[in-house]
Amino acid sequence: MTTAGAPGPRPSPFPQAGTISGVPRYALLLAPSANRVYADAAGRLTRAELEIFAGSGMLDAAPADVAAERIGGVEYLTFTAPEPGLGTRDLAHLANLSAAYALFERVGDDLLRPVPLHPLAHYDSDLITIQKYAGKTNEQFTRLLLNVTLLASAAAPRMLDGGLVVLDPLCGRGTTLNQALMYGHDGIGVERDLQDVEAYTAFLRTWLRRKRLKHTAETTSVRRDRKLVARRFEAVLSPSRDAHRAGVTQRVVVLNTDTTRSREVLRPRCADVIVTDAPYGVAHGSRTGQGLSRSPLELLSAAVPVWRELLRPGGAVGLSWNTHVAPRAAAEAVLTDAGLRVVDGPGWRDLAHRVDQAIERDVLVAVAP
C-alpha cells in the first residue's frame, strides 16, 4: 500500500515479457539433425514452413517478421505475433513444426522465457527414428512434407484431431506411414519392391510386440479374376490399453504392387492426402507398369492420374522430387494435367534444398477440386 505523500511504485525498466511496443516476440530453437547437409538447410526450410502455417488460416495469431537471429551465440528462428500472442490452439499447431525443438517468449533483447510445446506423439519417437537404411528419407523432411500437404487440404481443420487417411503411393519402408501414425492418422502405402515391404512389415510387427501394444497384424493375398494382383499387409493398433478398451484404433495398410495399378486394390476417394518422396532417378530407377525407367517424370506422368482418383474432394497431393532429373515446370504440368491446382504463395517456393551432389529436392503441393 502507498502511504500519503509517498511516491508510487516505479514502472519496471524492462519491457513486458515477450513484447516490445506491445508486439509479442518469440524465438524458436531448431532441433539438431544427424544429417549435416539437411541441418544446413533446416533454418531456411522451417522459415518457409512457418510462413505456410501462417498463411493456412489455421492460426488465430499468424506469425510475422520471420527471421534467423543469433541470441547468445545460438541461432534461432524469431518471429512476432499479433496481440495477445500465440494461444493454445496456435501452440498446438506450431509444436508440430518439422524442426521445432523449443520455443521461447522474448523478454527484452536478451532474456528468453520457455513456452511449453506438446507435439502430436501418439507413440514413442523410435517408431520414426529406429529404422536405419540407405536411402531413408530424413524424418524431419517427412514431417515437413506431411505438414504442408495437410495444411493445403480441406482436412486442415482436422489436422490435430487424428482419423485422417494418409496415402504414400511410393512408400518404400514406411517413413511417411509411421509419421501418419504418430499424428494419430491412418496410413496406406503402395510399394512394388517386395523386399522393402517385407522389411517394413517385419519392423512394425517387432516394434508393436516390443512395445506391448494391443494390435492385430496379418498378410493376405488380393486377387482379381483368380489372379494375384497384390499382397496386402494390414495392422490395426491402439496407442494405449485405455484407447483399445475405448475402441480407439488406427490402421496401416501396405500393398505390394505397382503404384500405377493402385486403383485395382484401393477404392476411389479413399485418401485425405497423398504424400510421397518420388524416386530420384540417380541411385535407383523408377518403375512403371512397363518396367524400369530412369526418369521419375515418366513414372509421375503414368501414376498421378491414378493417384488423383484415390483423392477425396479437397484433398491434396504433396510431392518431393529431384529437380536435376525433372524441372519444376514439368512436374507442375503433370499435376495440373491431372486436374489438380498447384498451391502457391509465401513459403511455397522456398522448400528446395540440396540432398547430395546429384540431388536437389523440391516440393510441390496440389489440391483436388
N, C-alpha and C positions, 0 to 999 in steps of 0.2 A: 504494500500500500504506500502511496506517496503522501507525505505529510504536507500541510500548508506551507507554502513558501519554498519547499524543496524542489529541486529540478526533477522532471520526469525521467523515465528510462531513456537512455540514449539509443538511437537507431543503430542496428548492427552495421559494422563496416563491410560485412560480407553480403553478396547478393543472395537472394532466396535460393535454396537448394535446387539445382538443376535449371536455373533460369538466368538469363541476362536480359534486361529490359522486358521482362515478362514472358520471354520465349523459352520453354523448356528445351534443354540441350542434353544429348545423350552421346555415349561413346561405346561402341561395340568392339569387343576383343574377339579376334578370329581364332578359330580352333587350329591347332597345328596339323599339318598334313604330312604323312610319311612320304608322299610323292613330292619331291623337291620342285619339279617343273610346275606341277599344279599349284603348289604353295605360292610360287612367284606370281601366279595369276589370280589367286583366291580373292585378294582385296578388290581388284577390278571387277571380278565376276560377282562378288557379293554386293558391290555397289549397284551393278545392273539389276541384280535380283531384288534388292531393296527398292529400287525405282519401280520395278514391275509390281511388287507388293503395293507400293504407294498408289499406283495407277489402277489397281484392280477394283477399287471400291469396297474391298473387304475390311478396310481400316477406318475407324472413326477419326483418328488423328494421323493423317498421312505424313510420313517423314518427308523432310525437305532439306535443302542445303547439304546434301550428302557429300562427304569429302574424306580423304585419307589424311590423318594427322598423327604426329608423334607426340605422345604425352609421357613424360618421364623416361624418354628413350625407347618407348614401346609404340608400335604403330597400331592405331585404332581406326575404325570407320566411324566418323562422327556425323551427326545429323541433328536437326531440330524437329519439333512437332508443335502444332498449334496448342494453345491453352485448352484444357488444363494439362495437356501432356498425354502420354500413352496410357490408355485404360486397360482393364483386364482382358477385354476381347482382342485389342491390338497386341498386347504382350503374348497372348496365346498363339496368335498367328506368327509373330516375329520370332518366337522361340524356336521355330522350325526352319529359320534361315539355314541354308546348307552348311555354312561355315561359322555359325554363331557359337561362341564359347562362353562369353559372359557379357552382360550388359550393365552399364553404369549411368546414373544421372550425374551430370557435371555440376560441381559446386564451385563457382568462380572459374578460374583458368586451370587450376592445378589439382583440385580435390575431386574424387570420384566416390559416389555412393552406390553400392551394389543394388541392382534390381533383379529379383529372383526370376528365372526363366524355367518354364516347365514344358519342354518339348514333348511332342507325341512320342510315346515309347511304350507300346503295349507289351513288348518283350525285351529281354536283355539285349544289350547292344552287340553281343557276339554273334547274334543272328546275322548281322551285317558284316562284321569285321573278321570273323574266324576263318572264312574261306580265303585261301591264297593260291592263285594260279596265274599263269601267263595270260595276258590279255584281259584280265578282270577290269571292268570299268571302275574308276575311282568312286568310292562311296559318297563323297561329298558332291561330286558332279551328278551322280544318280539322283540324289535328293533334290539338287537344283533343278534338274530336268523334270522331275515329277512335280515339284512345286509350281514352276511356271506353267506347266500344262494344266494342272488343276485350276490355277488362278484364271486361265483364259477360258475355261469351260463353263457351261451352265451349272455345273455341280460345285462351283467355287464356294457358295454359301454353306455347303456341307463338308467342306474340306476337313474340319476338325471333328466331325461327328462320326466318322467311320461309315462302313457299309457301302462304299462305292466299289465299282469294279474297275480295276486297272489291268489292261491288256498289254503285254510285251510280245509282239509277234516275231521277235528275233531274240529270244530270252537268254540264250547261252546257258550259263549255270545259275541264273536266277537272282542276280543282284537287285533288279527292279522289283521282282516279286517279293523278295524279303523286305524291301523298303515299304512296299504297299502294306504288308502285314504289320510292320512296325507302326504305321499310321492308323491301323485298325480297318483297312480296306481288304477286299478280296483280290486275289491275283489270278490271272490266266496267262500262261506262257505257251508259245509255239516255238519249237526248235527242231530243225532237221537232223542235227548231229546227235545220234543215239548216245555216244559217249558223254556228251555234255548233259543230256537228260538223265542218264544213269548216275552221273556224278552228283547232280543236284538232288535227285530223289534219295540217294544214299545219305548225303549230308543232312537233309531235312529229317529223315527218319531217325538218324542217330541223334541229332540235336533235340528233337522232341522227346525221345526216350531219356536222354541225359538230363533234361530239364524237368522231367516227370510231369509233363503237361498232358491233360486229357486230350486224346486225339484218335482219329482213325486214319489209316493210310492204305491205299490199295492201288495196284496197277492192273488195268484191264485192256482188252483189245476193242477197237472201234471198227466195225465192218459195215460196208455198204454193198448190197447185192452179193453177199457172201465173200467179198474181197476185203482184205485188211487195208484200211486207209490210214490208221494211226494207232499208236499205243498211248494210252491215257493214264496218267498218274493223278490221283486226287487225294488230298489230305484235308480233313476238317478238324479244326483245333480251337481251343479256347485259351485265353491268356492267363486264366486262373481257375481254381476249383469253384470259387463263388460264381464266376462268369459261366462256367459249364453248367452248374446247377440252375442258373437263371436262363439257360438256353441261348446264351450269347456265344456264337461261334463265328469263325472265319473259315474261308475256303480258298485253297490254292490248287489250281489245275494246271498240269503241264502236258502238252500234246506233242508227241514225236511225229512230226510230219512237215512237209514243205509249207512255208508261210503262204505261198500263192494258192494253196489248197485249203486255207483256213475255213472257208465257208462250207466245206464238206463236213467239218467236225464241230463247227460252232454256229449257233443260231444268230440271225441278224440282230443288230442293235443290242448286243449283249454287254457292251463296254461303255463306261462313262468317259474314260480317257484311254488313249493308246500312247504308250511311251516306249521308245526304243533307241538304242545306240546302234546305228547301222554299221555293217562291216566296212572296214577302212580301205579294202582293196589293195593292201600293201603286204601285210604279214600273212594274210589268208584271203581266199577268194570269197565271192558272194555266190549263192546258189539260187537258181531259178528252177522252174519245172523242166527246163531244157538241159540242165546240167550246171557245171561250174563256170562262172563268169568272173572276169577280173574287174568288172565295172559295177560298183554299187548302184549307179544310176539306172542301169538295166534292171537290177533287182527291184529298185523302188518303183520304176515305171510299171512293172508287172504286178507288184504287191499292193501299192497304195490303193488302187481301185477296189481291191478285195478288202483291205482294211476298212475302207470307207463304209462298206456295207455292215461292218461289225460295230460301228459307232452309233450311239444314240443321238437323237437331235440335240444340238447344242454341245455335243461332245467335242473334245479337242485331241489332235494328234501332236505329240511332241517328239521331234526327230533331231538327233545329232548325227553328224557325218563328217567325213574328211573332205575339206574343200579343195585339196590338191587333186582329187580324182573326180569331183563333181562341183562345179561352180555354184554359188548360191542361187543365181538366177535360174539355173537349170533345175535345181531342187525345188525352188518355189513353183516353177512351171508344172512339175509333176503333181504337186499338191493342188494347185488351182485347177488343173485339168481334171482332177478327180472330184471337183465341186466343192473344194474346201477354201476358206478365206484365211489367208496368211495374216497373222496378228502383227501389228507394228505400233511404234510409239516409244516413249522414253524407256531405255534399258534393253529393248528387244534386239537391237542391232549391236549390242556391246557384249555379246556372250561368246564370241570367237576366241579361241586360245590355243596355244601350242601344246601338243601331247608329246611328240618327239620330232626328230629331224624330218621325218616323212609324213607327219600327220598334223594338220591344222584343223581343229574341230570347231564346228559352229552349230548353232541351234536354230531350228525353225519350229514354230507352233502355228497350227492352222485349225480353224473351227468349222464344224459342220453346221449348216443352217437348220 
